[in-house]
């Protein structure tokens, strides 16, 4: 076998836009023949896939997977470039399968290295590249989180809103398996997930979960407001404390008016279910994903994009 030099790998990479490891493998498979390696990459769909990997992927889907017994739950975001591909059945199936696979791993990197659930002869990463080649768009597994209730009584549940643009995963715990199987308890889990989806400012379950540095920051903001400038210090402290208490409650799930009955709070709802079940229960944690949040979208016009592509040739 011919020696595969770094220079040769770099040459193939520049020619095809494929990743370094893919180029090295292609050259090894083709005895260092760069033309044959290029053909090999194109046949695998890798060259086309990696050429698209720099395109901004801010569309896609947020989806969930809940194990039938409710003991494991996953929330995942997979991005593509356009809403058109996000509605494609092949893309939807990919996201659904990735959510299920993410139940048994702890990072995007380890997920990508797994054999794909429906085609074990390739890794998840390789299957995604095949899908990119088929659909013609960049696809990226952006993030996921999984909740496991091993050795804990309770359930994970989820809610997907606006066609996969907002997703929530919640975990509720109880003292016994019989309570976790109770219909009232399971309904509470679903309603809690819907509540989180409806409250974009909610970040914590309860006030006691809010970090001290957040409280200090909020106090500093309030103390510096102009309308307090001429107030006596003791009055200023009371006003600020009242504002902080209000602000912190806006950030917590249990203090929200219940979406199905605005006359009670979510905490009141939990207490009602607790009374019916007859044992201690709690909402222990939740995560909300909003599709594409934090991704800087490319606002380049179509004409500018065409010009840029011509200039890059």
C-alpha positions in Angstrom: 0.0 0.0 0.0 1.3 3.4 -0.9 2.2 5.8 1.9 -0.6 8.2 2.7 1.1 11.5 3.3 -0.5 14.5 5.1 0.0 16.5 1.9 -2.0 14.0 -0.1 -4.8 14.0 2.4 -4.9 17.8 2.4 -5.0 17.8 -1.5 -8.0 15.5 -1.5 -9.7 17.5 1.2 -9.3 20.7 -0.8 -10.6 19.0 -3.9 -13.7 17.4 -2.3 -14.4 19.3 0.8 -14.6 16.0 2.7 -13.4 15.6 6.3 -9.8 14.7 7.1 -10.5 11.2 8.4 -12.8 10.5 5.4 -10.1 11.6 3.0 -7.5 9.5 4.7 -9.8 6.4 4.6 -10.6 7.1 0.9 -6.9 7.2 0.0 -6.2 4.0 1.9 -9.1 2.2 0.2 -7.7 3.3 -3.2 -4.0 2.8 -2.7 -3.2 6.5 -2.7 -4.9 7.2 -6.0 -6.4 10.7 -5.6 -8.8 10.4 -8.5 -10.1 7.0 -7.4 -10.4 8.3 -3.9 -12.5 11.3 -5.1 -14.8 8.9 -6.9 -15.0 6.7 -3.8 -16.0 9.7 -1.7 -18.6 10.8 -4.2 -20.1 7.3 -4.3 -20.3 7.3 -0.5 -22.0 10.7 -0.6 -19.3 12.1 1.7 -17.9 14.8 -0.6 -21.3 16.3 -1.2 -22.1 16.0 2.5 -19.0 17.7 3.8 -19.2 20.5 1.2 -22.5 21.4 2.8 -21.3 21.2 6.3 -20.4 24.9 6.5 -24.0 25.9 5.6 -25.9 27.3 8.5 -28.5 24.8 9.8 -31.0 26.7 11.9 -34.2 24.9 10.9 -35.1 21.3 11.7 -37.0 19.6 14.5 -37.1 19.3 18.3 -38.4 15.9 19.2 -38.7 13.5 22.2 -38.5 9.9 23.1 -40.2 8.4 26.2 -39.5 4.8 27.1 -42.7 2.9 27.4 -42.4 2.6 31.2 -41.7 6.3 31.5 -38.3 5.6 33.2 -36.2 7.2 30.5 -37.0 10.4 28.5 -35.0 12.2 25.8 -35.3 15.7 24.3 -33.3 16.3 21.1 -32.7 19.0 18.5 -31.6 18.1 15.0 -31.0 21.0 12.6 -31.2 21.3 8.8 -31.1 24.3 6.5 -34.7 24.7 5.4 -38.2 24.1 6.7 -38.9 22.1 3.5 -36.4 19.4 4.5 -37.6 19.6 8.2 -41.0 18.4 6.8 -39.4 15.6 4.8 -40.5 12.1 6.1 -36.9 10.8 5.9 -35.7 13.7 8.0 -38.5 13.1 10.5 -37.7 9.4 10.8 -34.0 10.2 11.3 -34.8 12.6 14.2 -37.2 10.1 15.7 -34.5 7.4 15.6 -31.8 9.6 17.0 -34.0 10.6 19.9 -34.4 6.9 20.8 -30.7 6.2 20.4 -29.8 9.2 22.6 -31.5 7.4 25.6 -28.4 5.3 26.1 -25.5 7.8 25.7 -24.3 11.1 27.2 -22.9 13.2 24.4 -23.4 14.1 20.8 -20.0 12.7 20.0 -20.8 9.3 21.4 -24.2 9.2 19.7 -22.6 9.9 16.3 -20.1 7.0 16.9 -22.9 4.4 17.6 -24.2 2.0 15.0 -27.3 3.5 13.5 -30.5 1.9 14.8 -31.9 1.0 11.4 -28.6 0.3 9.6 -26.1 -1.2 12.0 -23.4 -1.5 9.3 -22.8 2.2 9.5 -22.4 4.7 12.3 -24.9 7.4 13.1 -22.5 9.9 11.7 -22.1 8.0 8.4 -25.9 7.6 8.1 -26.4 11.3 8.6 -23.8 12.0 5.8 -25.8 9.6 3.5 -29.0 11.5 4.4 -27.2 14.8 3.7 -26.2 13.5 0.3 -29.8 12.4 -0.4 -31.6 15.5 0.8 -28.9 18.0 -0.3 -28.8 20.0 3.0 -26.5 20.2 6.0 -27.8 18.2 8.9 -26.5 18.5 12.4 -27.3 16.9 15.8 -27.1 20.0 17.8 -27.9 18.8 21.4 -29.9 16.4 23.5 -30.6 15.7 27.1 -31.9 12.5 28.7 -33.5 11.8 32.1 -33.2 8.4 33.7 -35.2 7.4 36.8 -33.2 4.3 37.5 -33.9 3.3 41.2 -36.3 6.2 41.5 -40.1 6.1 41.5 -41.5 8.6 39.0 -41.8 9.2 35.3 -40.4 11.4 32.5 -42.8 12.9 30.1 -42.7 15.5 27.2 -44.6 17.9 25.1 -43.9 19.1 21.6 -45.4 22.4 20.4 -45.8 24.2 17.1 -44.8 21.3 14.9 -41.4 20.5 16.5 -40.2 24.1 17.1 -40.6 23.9 20.9 -40.0 20.9 23.0 -40.1 20.2 26.8 -38.9 17.2 28.9 -40.0 17.0 32.5 -39.3 14.6 35.3 -41.7 14.0 38.2 -40.8 11.8 41.3 -43.0 10.0 43.8 -42.4 7.9 46.9 -43.7 4.6 45.4 -44.1 2.9 42.0 -47.9 2.7 42.6 -48.1 6.5 42.8 -46.0 6.9 39.7 -48.5 4.6 37.9 -51.4 6.7 39.1 -53.4 8.3 36.3 -53.6 11.7 38.2 -49.8 11.6 38.6 -49.2 10.9 34.9 -51.7 13.6 33.9 -49.8 16.1 36.1 -46.5 15.2 34.2 -48.1 15.9 30.9 -49.7 19.2 32.1 -46.4 20.3 33.7 -44.6 19.8 30.3 -47.3 21.8 28.6 -47.0 24.6 31.2 -43.3 24.9 30.6 -43.8 25.2 26.9 -46.3 28.0 27.5 -44.0 29.9 29.8 -40.8 31.0 28.0 -39.5 32.9 31.0 -39.6 29.9 33.3 -36.1 28.6 34.0 -36.4 26.8 37.4 -38.8 24.6 39.2 -39.0 26.7 42.4 -37.4 29.8 43.9 -35.0 27.8 46.1 -33.4 26.4 43.0 -32.4 29.8 41.7 -28.6 30.3 42.2 -27.5 33.0 44.7 -25.6 34.9 42.0 -28.8 35.4 40.0 -30.5 36.8 43.0 -27.6 39.2 43.6 -27.6 40.3 40.0 -31.3 41.0 40.0 -30.9 43.0 43.2 -28.1 45.1 41.7 -30.3 45.9 38.7 -33.2 47.0 40.8 -31.1 49.0 43.2 -29.6 51.0 40.3 -33.0 52.0 38.8 -33.6 55.8 38.6 -37.0 55.8 40.2 -35.4 54.8 43.6 -32.8 57.6 43.6 -34.5 59.9 46.1 -36.0 57.2 48.3 -34.7 56.7 51.9 -32.5 53.6 52.2 -34.9 51.5 54.3 -37.8 52.2 51.8 -35.6 51.5 48.9 -34.7 48.1 50.4 -38.4 47.2 50.8 -39.3 48.2 47.3 -36.3 46.3 45.8 -37.1 43.2 47.8 -40.7 43.3 46.6 -39.6 43.6 43.0 -37.0 40.8 43.3 -39.6 38.5 44.8 -41.9 39.2 41.9 -39.1 38.7 39.4 -37.9 35.4 40.9 -41.5 34.0 40.8 -41.7 34.9 37.1 -38.7 32.6 36.6 -40.2 29.5 38.4 -42.6 26.9 37.3 -44.4 26.3 40.6 -45.3 30.0 40.9 -47.0 30.3 37.4 -50.8 30.5 37.1 -51.9 27.1 35.8 -52.7 27.3 32.1 -55.9 25.2 32.5 -57.2 27.1 35.5 -55.8 30.6 36.1 -57.3 30.8 39.6 -54.6 28.4 40.9 -50.8 28.1 40.6 -48.9 25.1 39.4 -47.8 24.6 43.0 -51.5 24.4 44.0 -52.1 21.9 41.3 -49.2 19.7 42.6 -50.7 19.9 46.1 -54.1 18.8 44.8 -52.6 15.8 43.1 -50.5 15.0 46.2 -53.7 15.0 48.3 -55.5 12.6 45.9 -52.5 10.2 45.8 -51.8 10.4 49.4 -48.0 10.7 49.3 -45.2 13.2 48.5 -44.7 14.0 44.9 -42.7 16.7 43.1 -41.6 18.2 39.8 -37.9 17.5 40.0 -36.5 19.1 36.8 -37.3 20.1 33.3 -35.6 21.2 30.0 -37.0 23.3 27.2 -35.6 23.5 23.7 -36.6 26.2 21.2 -35.5 25.3 17.7 -32.6 27.3 16.5 -32.2 29.5 19.6 -28.8 31.0 19.8 -27.9 30.1 16.2 -26.8 33.1 14.2 -28.8 32.8 10.9 -27.2 33.9 7.7 -29.2 36.8 6.3 -27.4 36.9 3.0 -29.7 37.5 0.1 -30.0 35.0 -2.7 -28.1 37.3 -5.1 -25.3 37.7 -2.6 -25.1 34.0 -2.0 -24.8 33.3 -5.8 -22.1 35.9 -6.0 -20.2 34.4 -3.1 -20.4 31.0 -4.7 -19.1 32.3 -8.0 -16.3 34.1 -6.2 -15.3 31.0 -4.4 -14.8 29.0 -7.6 
